[in-house]
Amino acid sequence: MAILFSGCAVPDDSSVVDTQTTSESPFPDTDTVDGLDLNSRIPEAVESALGRGADVDFALLDRTTGAYFASGDTEQFETASVAKLFIADDVLRGAEIAQVPVADDDMAAMSTMLRSSDDGAANTLWYKYGGTDIIDRTTQRYGLTATQPPWDGLWWNTTTTAADLVAYYARLLDRAGGLSPASTATMIGLLRESTPVATDGYHQHFGIVDALPLEPVYAVKQGWMCCIADRWIHLSTGTIGVDNRYVMVLASHEEIHYEDDMDHYPDTAVVDVTDDSSAQHARDTLTGFVTMLFPDGRID
């Protein structure tokens, strides 16, 4: 059974890859969505992703109009590094309840944890503030009924759904979860400073950022890890547009895929796994999925 690691690590190189034949169709196939409305583009994107060996869950909320679009939004998945949102939220709320400022070292850890997905910083805050109790407190405050603490006490195995993550962002922005305007601004501000490359060397602007170059404002938290049932997990989540108009969440589970027919996992439990071909394939899938939904490079 594969061992799960946080961030981007994969099992050791003794695990055999279950290679899958994937579609040779063009991807992203924007011709198939030409002239379609968003509701009709979604199943086309889902089908194209399936052709690459990936199941993608998707949810989008327009906070201005209330319009909601989704596919597979009630399917549970592991959060990977997106759980860092809950850690930061809990630290900020705890300081507010105690009526004290967040300690300088905690603020520094929170900053690198949200901006560049630093796992060491997340571990520090996770164990300092109660581990799984963080998830219990946050889900209760935000009314996240489908989000559950990790079965093994490891933050990256927290489970959630696309619908719950959209609800989390929306309630964060509306302050329904109890955070003050100042704390909400701190979180969104750090997410808007998301670095192209994470602390461990991984390219983390797949999905929302890379697929929507004409959107001038975004605040994102990404997640990735390998492997659940021999599948990569990638998440792209956040807010998009002026005044955080849109909230989007995507989560993919993609079969391990190596174009060079490798039959073992490489040893990527090191700093830089950006060049791992299977991870790149999975990142491209999620970016292409968003491109098929919004081929003009912006949410229309």
C-alpha positions as a Markdown table, in Angstrom:
| # | Residue | x | y | z |
|---|---|---|---|---|
| 1 | Met | 0.0 | 0.0 | 0.0 |
| 2 | Ala | 1.4 | 3.4 | -0.9 |
| 3 | Ile | 2.5 | 5.6 | 1.9 |
| 4 | Leu | 1.0 | 9.1 | 1.8 |
| 5 | Phe | 3.2 | 12.1 | 2.2 |
| 6 | Ser | 2.3 | 15.8 | 2.4 |
| 7 | Gly | 2.9 | 18.3 | -0.4 |
| 8 | Cys | 4.4 | 16.6 | -3.4 |
| 9 | Ala | 6.1 | 13.5 | -2.3 |
| 10 | Val | 5.4 | 10.0 | -3.8 |
| 11 | Pro | 6.1 | 6.5 | -2.5 |
| 12 | Asp | 9.5 | 5.0 | -2.8 |
| 13 | Asp | 10.7 | 3.7 | -6.1 |
| 14 | Ser | 9.9 | 0.1 | -5.3 |
| 15 | Ser | 6.2 | 0.6 | -6.1 |
| 16 | Val | 5.2 | -0.5 | -9.6 |
| 17 | Val | 3.2 | 1.9 | -11.7 |
| 18 | Asp | -0.2 | 0.9 | -13.0 |
| 19 | Thr | 0.2 | 2.3 | -16.4 |
| 20 | Gln | -2.9 | 3.3 | -18.2 |
| 21 | Thr | -3.6 | 4.0 | -21.9 |
| 22 | Thr | -4.8 | 7.6 | -22.2 |
| 23 | Ser | -6.7 | 9.3 | -25.0 |
| 24 | Glu | -4.7 | 10.7 | -27.9 |
| 25 | Ser | -7.4 | 13.3 | -28.5 |
| 26 | Pro | -6.3 | 17.0 | -28.5 |
| 27 | Phe | -6.2 | 18.5 | -25.1 |
| 28 | Pro | -7.4 | 20.9 | -24.1 |
| 29 | Asp | -10.0 | 20.3 | -26.9 |
| 30 | Thr | -11.4 | 23.9 | -27.1 |
| 31 | Asp | -13.0 | 23.1 | -30.5 |
| 32 | Thr | -15.6 | 20.9 | -28.7 |
| 33 | Val | -16.7 | 23.8 | -26.5 |
| 34 | Asp | -16.8 | 26.5 | -29.1 |
| 35 | Gly | -20.2 | 28.3 | -28.9 |
| 36 | Leu | -21.4 | 26.4 | -25.9 |
| 37 | Asp | -22.6 | 28.0 | -22.6 |
| 38 | Leu | -20.8 | 27.0 | -19.4 |
| 39 | Asn | -23.3 | 24.4 | -18.4 |
| 40 | Ser | -22.6 | 22.6 | -21.7 |
| 41 | Arg | -18.8 | 23.1 | -21.5 |
| 42 | Ile | -18.6 | 21.3 | -18.1 |
| 43 | Pro | -19.4 | 17.8 | -19.3 |
| 44 | Glu | -17.1 | 18.2 | -22.3 |
| 45 | Ala | -14.2 | 19.1 | -20.0 |
| 46 | Val | -15.0 | 16.2 | -17.7 |
| 47 | Glu | -15.0 | 13.8 | -20.7 |
| 48 | Ser | -11.7 | 15.2 | -21.9 |
| 49 | Ala | -10.1 | 14.8 | -18.5 |
| 50 | Leu | -11.3 | 11.2 | -18.3 |
| 51 | Gly | -9.6 | 10.5 | -21.6 |
| 52 | Arg | -6.3 | 11.4 | -19.8 |
| 53 | Gly | -7.0 | 9.1 | -16.9 |
| 54 | Ala | -8.4 | 11.8 | -14.5 |
| 55 | Asp | -11.6 | 12.3 | -12.6 |
| 56 | Val | -12.1 | 16.0 | -11.9 |
| 57 | Asp | -14.5 | 17.5 | -9.4 |
| 58 | Phe | -15.5 | 21.1 | -10.0 |
| 59 | Ala | -17.6 | 23.9 | -8.4 |
| 60 | Leu | -17.9 | 27.6 | -9.2 |
| 61 | Leu | -19.9 | 30.2 | -7.4 |
| 62 | Asp | -20.6 | 33.7 | -8.7 |
| 63 | Arg | -20.9 | 35.7 | -5.4 |
| 64 | Thr | -22.5 | 38.6 | -7.3 |
| 65 | Thr | -25.4 | 36.7 | -9.0 |
| 66 | Gly | -25.5 | 33.6 | -6.8 |
| 67 | Ala | -25.1 | 31.4 | -9.9 |
| 68 | Tyr | -23.5 | 28.0 | -9.0 |
| 69 | Phe | -22.0 | 25.5 | -11.5 |
| 70 | Ala | -20.7 | 22.1 | -10.5 |
| 71 | Ser | -19.8 | 18.5 | -11.4 |
| 72 | Gly | -19.0 | 15.9 | -8.8 |
| 73 | Asp | -19.0 | 18.6 | -6.1 |
| 74 | Thr | -20.2 | 16.2 | -3.4 |
| 75 | Glu | -17.5 | 13.6 | -3.9 |
| 76 | Gln | -15.1 | 13.5 | -1.0 |
| 77 | Phe | -11.3 | 13.8 | -1.5 |
| 78 | Glu | -8.2 | 14.4 | 0.5 |
| 79 | Thr | -7.3 | 18.1 | 0.8 |
| 80 | Ala | -3.5 | 17.8 | 0.6 |
| 81 | Ser | -2.1 | 21.3 | 1.2 |
| 82 | Val | -5.5 | 23.0 | 1.0 |
| 83 | Ala | -5.9 | 22.0 | 4.6 |
| 84 | Lys | -3.5 | 24.8 | 5.4 |
| 85 | Leu | -6.5 | 27.2 | 4.9 |
| 86 | Phe | -8.1 | 25.6 | 8.0 |
| 87 | Ile | -4.9 | 25.8 | 10.0 |
| 88 | Ala | -4.4 | 29.5 | 9.3 |
| 89 | Asp | -8.0 | 30.3 | 9.9 |
| 90 | Asp | -7.9 | 28.6 | 13.3 |
| 91 | Val | -4.7 | 30.4 | 14.4 |
| 92 | Leu | -6.2 | 33.7 | 13.5 |
| 93 | Arg | -9.5 | 33.0 | 15.2 |
| 94 | Gly | -7.8 | 31.8 | 18.3 |
| 95 | Ala | -5.8 | 35.0 | 18.6 |
| 96 | Glu | -9.1 | 37.0 | 18.2 |
| 97 | Ile | -10.8 | 35.0 | 20.9 |
| 98 | Ala | -7.8 | 35.6 | 23.2 |
| 99 | Gln | -7.7 | 39.2 | 22.2 |
| 100 | Val | -4.0 | 39.1 | 21.4 |
| 101 | Pro | -2.1 | 39.6 | 18.2 |
| 102 | Val | -0.8 | 36.5 | 16.4 |
| 103 | Ala | 2.7 | 35.8 | 17.6 |
| 104 | Asp | 5.4 | 36.9 | 15.2 |
| 105 | Asp | 6.7 | 33.3 | 14.6 |
| 106 | Asp | 3.2 | 32.1 | 14.0 |
| 107 | Met | 2.6 | 34.8 | 11.5 |
| 108 | Ala | 5.8 | 34.0 | 9.7 |
| 109 | Ala | 4.9 | 30.4 | 9.5 |
| 110 | Met | 1.4 | 31.2 | 8.3 |
| 111 | Ser | 2.7 | 33.5 | 5.6 |
| 112 | Thr | 5.1 | 30.9 | 4.1 |
| 113 | Met | 2.5 | 28.2 | 4.6 |
| 114 | Leu | -0.1 | 30.0 | 2.5 |
| 115 | Arg | 2.1 | 31.8 | 0.0 |
| 116 | Ser | 4.5 | 29.0 | -0.9 |
| 117 | Ser | 2.8 | 25.9 | 0.7 |
| 118 | Asp | 5.5 | 25.2 | 3.2 |
| 119 | Asp | 4.9 | 21.9 | 4.8 |
| 120 | Gly | 7.3 | 22.5 | 7.7 |
| 121 | Ala | 5.4 | 25.6 | 8.7 |
| 122 | Ala | 2.1 | 23.7 | 8.5 |
| 123 | Asn | 3.4 | 20.9 | 10.7 |
| 124 | Thr | 4.6 | 23.5 | 13.3 |
| 125 | Leu | 1.2 | 25.2 | 13.5 |
| 126 | Trp | -0.8 | 21.9 | 13.3 |
| 127 | Tyr | 0.9 | 20.4 | 16.3 |
| 128 | Lys | 1.1 | 23.6 | 18.3 |
| 129 | Tyr | -2.7 | 24.3 | 18.0 |
| 130 | Gly | -4.2 | 20.9 | 18.5 |
| 131 | Gly | -3.9 | 18.9 | 15.3 |
| 132 | Thr | -7.3 | 17.4 | 14.4 |
| 133 | Asp | -9.1 | 19.7 | 16.8 |
| 134 | Ile | -8.2 | 22.5 | 14.3 |
| 135 | Ile | -10.5 | 20.8 | 11.7 |
| 136 | Asp | -13.3 | 20.2 | 14.2 |
| 137 | Arg | -13.3 | 23.8 | 15.3 |
| 138 | Thr | -13.1 | 25.2 | 11.8 |
| 139 | Thr | -15.8 | 22.9 | 10.3 |
| 140 | Gln | -18.1 | 23.7 | 13.2 |
| 141 | Arg | -17.7 | 27.5 | 12.7 |
| 142 | Tyr | -18.2 | 27.3 | 9.0 |
| 143 | Gly | -20.9 | 24.6 | 8.9 |
| 144 | Leu | -18.8 | 22.4 | 6.7 |
| 145 | Thr | -20.8 | 19.1 | 7.0 |
| 146 | Ala | -18.8 | 17.1 | 4.4 |
| 147 | Thr | -15.3 | 18.0 | 5.8 |
| 148 | Gln | -13.8 | 15.6 | 8.2 |
| 149 | Pro | -10.5 | 15.4 | 10.2 |
| 150 | Pro | -7.8 | 13.1 | 8.9 |
| 151 | Trp | -8.2 | 9.5 | 10.0 |
| 152 | Asp | -4.5 | 9.3 | 10.8 |
| 153 | Gly | -3.9 | 12.7 | 12.4 |
| 154 | Leu | -2.0 | 14.0 | 9.4 |
| 155 | Trp | -3.4 | 17.3 | 8.1 |
| 156 | Trp | -3.0 | 16.5 | 4.4 |
| 157 | Asn | -5.4 | 13.6 | 4.8 |
| 158 | Thr | -8.3 | 15.8 | 5.9 |
| 159 | Thr | -11.2 | 15.1 | 3.6 |
| 160 | Thr | -13.6 | 17.5 | 2.0 |
| 161 | Thr | -15.7 | 18.2 | -1.1 |
| 162 | Ala | -15.7 | 20.9 | -3.8 |
| 163 | Ala | -19.0 | 22.1 | -2.4 |
| 164 | Asp | -17.6 | 22.4 | 1.1 |
| 165 | Leu | -14.5 | 24.3 | -0.1 |
| 166 | Val | -16.7 | 26.7 | -2.1 |
| 167 | Ala | -18.8 | 27.2 | 1.0 |
| 168 | Tyr | -15.7 | 27.8 | 3.1 |
| 169 | Tyr | -14.3 | 30.6 | 0.8 |
| 170 | Ala | -17.7 | 32.2 | 0.5 |
| 171 | Arg | -18.3 | 32.2 | 4.3 |
| 172 | Leu | -14.8 | 33.4 | 4.9 |
| 173 | Leu | -15.5 | 36.4 | 2.7 |
| 174 | Asp | -18.9 | 37.0 | 4.2 |
| 175 | Arg | -17.3 | 36.5 | 7.7 |
| 176 | Ala | -19.9 | 33.9 | 8.5 |
| 177 | Gly | -17.2 | 31.8 | 10.1 |
| 178 | Gly | -16.4 | 34.4 | 12.7 |
| 179 | Leu | -13.1 | 35.9 | 11.4 |
| 180 | Ser | -12.8 | 39.7 | 11.7 |
| 181 | Pro | -12.4 | 41.8 | 8.6 |
| 182 | Ala | -8.7 | 42.2 | 9.4 |
| 183 | Ser | -8.1 | 38.5 | 9.7 |
| 184 | Thr | -10.0 | 37.8 | 6.5 |
| 185 | Ala | -7.9 | 40.4 | 4.7 |
| 186 | Thr | -4.8 | 38.8 | 6.1 |
| 187 | Met | -5.7 | 35.4 | 4.7 |
| 188 | Ile | -6.9 | 36.7 | 1.3 |
| 189 | Gly | -3.8 | 38.9 | 1.1 |
| 190 | Leu | -1.4 | 36.0 | 1.6 |
| 191 | Leu | -3.3 | 33.9 | -1.0 |
| 192 | Arg | -3.0 | 36.7 | -3.5 |
| 193 | Glu | 0.8 | 36.5 | -3.0 |
| 194 | Ser | 0.9 | 32.8 | -4.0 |
| 195 | Thr | 4.4 | 32.1 | -5.4 |
| 196 | Pro | 4.8 | 30.4 | -8.8 |
| 197 | Val | 7.1 | 27.8 | -7.1 |
| 198 | Ala | 6.4 | 26.2 | -3.7 |
| 199 | Thr | 8.9 | 25.9 | -1.0 |
| 200 | Asp | 9.7 | 22.3 | -2.1 |
| 201 | Gly | 10.3 | 23.4 | -5.7 |
| 202 | Tyr | 6.9 | 22.3 | -7.2 |
| 203 | His | 5.2 | 24.5 | -9.8 |
| 204 | Gln | 2.0 | 25.4 | -8.0 |
| 205 | His | 0.2 | 27.7 | -10.5 |
| 206 | Phe | -1.5 | 24.9 | -12.4 |
| 207 | Gly | -5.3 | 25.1 | -12.8 |
| 208 | Ile | -6.8 | 28.5 | -12.0 |
| 209 | Val | -3.8 | 30.7 | -12.4 |
| 210 | Asp | -2.2 | 29.2 | -15.6 |
| 211 | Ala | -5.6 | 28.8 | -17.3 |
| 212 | Leu | -7.0 | 32.2 | -16.6 |
| 213 | Pro | -4.2 | 34.7 | -17.6 |
| 214 | Leu | -6.7 | 37.5 | -18.3 |
| 215 | Glu | -8.1 | 37.5 | -14.8 |
| 216 | Pro | -6.2 | 40.4 | -13.1 |
| 217 | Val | -6.9 | 39.3 | -9.5 |
| 218 | Tyr | -6.9 | 35.9 | -7.8 |
| 219 | Ala | -6.2 | 34.4 | -4.4 |
| 220 | Val | -5.4 | 30.7 | -4.6 |
| 221 | Lys | -4.4 | 27.8 | -2.4 |
| 222 | Gln | -3.2 | 24.7 | -4.3 |
| 223 | Gly | -2.7 | 21.2 | -3.2 |
| 224 | Trp | -1.0 | 18.1 | -4.5 |
| 225 | Met | 0.2 | 14.7 | -3.3 |
| 226 | Cys | 0.8 | 11.1 | -4.4 |
| 227 | Cys | -0.6 | 8.6 | -4.2 |
| 228 | Ile | -4.2 | 7.5 | -3.3 |
| 229 | Ala | -4.9 | 4.1 | -5.1 |
| 230 | Asp | -2.0 | 4.8 | -7.5 |
| 231 | Arg | -3.4 | 8.2 | -8.4 |
| 232 | Trp | -2.0 | 11.8 | -8.2 |
| 233 | Ile | -4.2 | 14.3 | -6.4 |
| 234 | His | -4.2 | 17.9 | -7.5 |
| 235 | Leu | -6.3 | 20.7 | -6.1 |
| 236 | Ser | -6.7 | 24.3 | -7.4 |
| 237 | Thr | -8.9 | 26.5 | -5.2 |
| 238 | Gly | -9.5 | 30.1 | -4.5 |
| 239 | Thr | -11.2 | 33.4 | -5.4 |
| 240 | Ile | -11.0 | 35.1 | -8.8 |
| 241 | Gly | -11.9 | 38.6 | -9.9 |
| 242 | Val | -12.3 | 42.1 | -8.4 |
| 243 | Asp | -13.9 | 41.9 | -4.9 |
| 244 | Asn | -13.4 | 38.1 | -5.0 |
| 245 | Arg | -16.4 | 37.8 | -7.2 |
| 246 | Tyr | -15.9 | 34.1 | -8.1 |
| 247 | Val | -15.0 | 31.1 | -5.9 |
| 248 | Met | -13.7 | 28.1 | -7.8 |
| 249 | Val | -12.6 | 24.7 | -6.6 |
| 250 | Leu | -11.2 | 21.9 | -8.7 |
| 251 | Ala | -9.9 | 18.5 | -7.5 |
| 252 | Ser | -8.4 | 15.8 | -9.8 |
| 253 | His | -7.4 | 12.2 | -9.2 |
| 254 | Glu | -5.3 | 11.0 | -12.1 |
| 255 | Glu | -3.8 | 7.7 | -13.0 |
| 256 | Ile | 0.0 | 7.5 | -12.8 |
| 257 | His | 1.2 | 8.1 | -16.3 |
| 258 | Tyr | 4.7 | 8.2 | -17.7 |
| 259 | Glu | 5.1 | 8.9 | -21.4 |
| 260 | Asp | 8.5 | 7.2 | -21.4 |
| 261 | Asp | 7.0 | 3.9 | -20.1 |
| 262 | Met | 8.8 | 3.9 | -16.8 |
| 263 | Asp | 7.8 | 1.0 | -14.6 |
| 264 | His | 8.7 | 2.4 | -11.2 |
| 265 | Tyr | 8.0 | 5.5 | -9.3 |
| 266 | Pro | 11.0 | 7.8 | -9.3 |
| 267 | Asp | 12.4 | 8.9 | -6.0 |
| 268 | Thr | 10.6 | 12.3 | -5.8 |
| 269 | Ala | 10.5 | 12.6 | -2.0 |
| 270 | Val | 13.1 | 15.3 | -2.4 |
| 271 | Val | 13.0 | 19.1 | -2.9 |
| 272 | Asp | 12.2 | 19.5 | -6.6 |
| 273 | Val | 9.6 | 17.2 | -8.3 |
| 274 | Thr | 8.6 | 19.7 | -11.0 |
| 275 | Asp | 10.2 | 17.6 | -13.7 |
| 276 | Asp | 8.3 | 14.4 | -12.8 |
| 277 | Ser | 6.5 | 13.6 | -16.1 |
| 278 | Ser | 3.5 | 12.1 | -14.4 |
| 279 | Ala | 3.0 | 15.1 | -12.1 |
| 280 | Gln | 3.4 | 17.4 | -15.1 |
| 281 | His | 0.7 | 15.4 | -16.9 |
| 282 | Ala | -1.7 | 15.8 | -14.0 |
| 283 | Arg | -1.0 | 19.5 | -13.7 |
| 284 | Asp | -1.6 | 20.0 | -17.4 |
| 285 | Thr | -4.9 | 18.1 | -17.1 |
| 286 | Leu | -6.2 | 20.4 | -14.4 |
| 287 | Thr | -5.1 | 23.5 | -16.3 |
| 288 | Gly | -6.6 | 22.2 | -19.5 |
| 289 | Phe | -9.8 | 21.4 | -17.8 |
| 290 | Val | -10.2 | 25.1 | -16.8 |
| 291 | Thr | -9.1 | 26.2 | -20.3 |
| 292 | Met | -12.0 | 24.2 | -21.7 |
| 293 | Leu | -14.4 | 25.8 | -19.3 |
| 294 | Phe | -13.1 | 29.3 | -20.1 |
| 295 | Pro | -11.2 | 29.2 | -23.4 |
| 296 | Asp | -10.9 | 33.0 | -23.5 |
| 297 | Gly | -8.6 | 33.0 | -20.4 |
| 298 | Arg | -11.1 | 34.7 | -18.2 |
| 299 | Ile | -14.4 | 33.9 | -16.5 |
| 300 | Asp | -17.2 | 35.1 | -18.8 |
